[in-house]
Amino acid sequence: MTNMGCRVSLPSVQNFLLILLFTALVPFAAWTQRVAVAVSSTESGAAQITFSDGSKTAVPKEPGQVSITDAVIAPDGSVGWLAEFSIDGVGYPVAQELILWQAGKPIRRFSDDQFFYSWAFYARGAQVAYHVGPLHGESKSHCELHDVASGRLVTQWDGDLDTRNNRPAWTLGLTH
C-alpha cells in the first residue's frame, strides 16, 4: 500500500489494529492485578500475604488470635487460613476460625462450637469444606461444605475420614 511515497505494509497495519483492539477489550486492572503466591504468619501471629510482584500485606488479627495455620491459596486467587487462639487449660493454640480473604479484604469467616481439624477449597475456590470436632475423643468426623459467596451450608457428612469408602468426594482433602 502506498500513500504519497510512504510505504506501509498491510500486515503491520493489521498487527497494530489487533493490538489496539486487545488493549481496548482487556481492562488495565487485569494487567496490573496482584496475585497471591504465599501466606505466612508474622511474628505477632497475623497472616501475611505475599503477592507475585513481591509486595506483602499483613491482615489484622482477630481479637485473641495468637497464630495462623493451614494457609491455602485457591485457583481463583482466594486465600484462606485457620486462626488459632489460646484456650485456658490447653497448652497449645487451637484453630477456632476459618478466614477467607480476597482482593484486599476478608470475604467470609466460619466458626463452630468445636475446633477445626482441617479444611480445603473445593470447586476451584467457590466452595470450602472443613472438618470440626472436639479437642480429644472424636468418635465420628463431622464435615461441612459451604458456598463461599453466601456462606450457605451446601451439605454435611458424619463418618470416618480414615477410609475412602462411602466418603463424599468433597471430603477427600480433609484429615484429622
SVG drawing of the C-alpha trace seen along z (x, -y; Angstrom):
<svg xmlns="http://www.w3.org/2000/svg" viewBox="-27 -12 36 60">
<polyline fill="none" stroke="black" stroke-width="0.4" points="0.0,0.0 1.5,-3.3 0.4,-6.8 2.3,-9.8 5.6,-7.9 5.3,-6.3 5.2,-2.6 3.2,-0.8 2.9,3.0 -0.6,4.4 0.5,6.9 1.9,4.2 -1.3,2.2 -3.3,5.4 -1.0,6.1 -1.4,2.5 -5.2,2.8 -5.2,6.1 -3.1,4.7 -5.3,1.6 -8.4,3.8 -6.9,6.0 -6.0,3.1 -9.5,1.7 -11.1,5.0 -8.8,6.0 -9.2,3.7 -6.0,2.2 -6.7,3.5 -6.3,7.1 -2.8,6.3 -1.7,5.0 -3.7,7.3 -1.5,8.8 -1.8,12.5 -1.2,14.1 1.7,16.5 2.3,17.3 0.8,16.9 2.8,16.9 2.5,15.9 4.0,12.7 5.9,12.7 2.7,11.3 0.6,14.2 -1.2,12.3 -1.5,13.6 0.9,12.1 0.1,12.5 2.9,12.2 2.0,11.3 3.5,12.0 5.0,8.6 6.9,9.2 4.8,6.9 3.3,8.1 0.3,7.2 -0.4,8.2 -4.0,9.0 -5.1,7.7 -5.6,10.5 -8.9,11.4 -9.3,10.4 -7.4,13.0 -5.8,14.7 -2.2,15.9 -1.3,17.5 -2.4,19.0 -2.1,22.4 -3.0,24.4 -2.9,21.4 -4.1,22.3 -4.4,20.3 -7.3,21.3 -7.2,21.4 -9.5,18.3 -6.9,16.3 -8.8,16.5 -6.7,17.1 -7.7,18.9 -6.2,19.9 -7.2,21.2 -6.9,18.6 -5.6,20.1 -6.4,19.0 -5.2,19.8 -7.6,21.7 -7.4,21.9 -6.2,25.4 -4.8,26.2 -1.1,25.9 -1.1,25.2 -3.1,22.9 -6.2,24.3 -7.9,23.5 -11.3,21.9 -12.0,19.9 -11.6,20.3 -10.9,16.9 -11.2,16.5 -9.6,13.4 -9.8,12.0 -8.9,8.7 -7.7,7.0 -10.3,7.9 -11.8,10.8 -14.7,12.1 -16.0,14.8 -15.4,16.2 -16.5,19.6 -16.6,20.6 -18.0,23.5 -18.7,24.6 -16.0,27.2 -12.4,27.0 -11.2,27.1 -9.1,30.1 -8.6,29.4 -10.1,27.5 -9.8,27.3 -11.1,25.2 -13.4,27.1 -14.9,26.3 -11.9,24.1 -12.5,21.9 -16.3,21.4 -16.8,23.7 -15.0,24.6 -15.0,27.9 -14.0,28.3 -13.7,30.9 -14.6,29.9 -14.7,31.8 -13.9,31.9 -10.3,31.4 -10.0,35.1 -12.1,38.2 -13.8,37.8 -15.8,40.9 -17.0,39.7 -15.7,36.9 -18.1,34.1 -17.5,32.3 -19.3,29.5 -19.3,28.0 -20.2,24.3 -20.7,21.9 -18.0,19.2 -20.1,16.3 -23.1,16.8 -21.7,18.8 -24.6,21.2 -24.3,24.8 -24.4,26.9 -24.2,30.3 -22.6,32.1 -21.3,35.5 -20.5,37.6 -18.3,40.5 -14.8,42.0 -12.1,39.9 -9.6,42.7 -11.4,44.7 -12.2,43.7 -15.3,46.0 -18.6,44.2 -17.0,40.9 -18.1,37.8 -15.6,36.5 -15.6,33.1 -14.2,34.6 -11.1,36.2 -8.9,33.1 -9.8,33.3 -7.9,35.0 -7.8,35.5"/>
</svg>
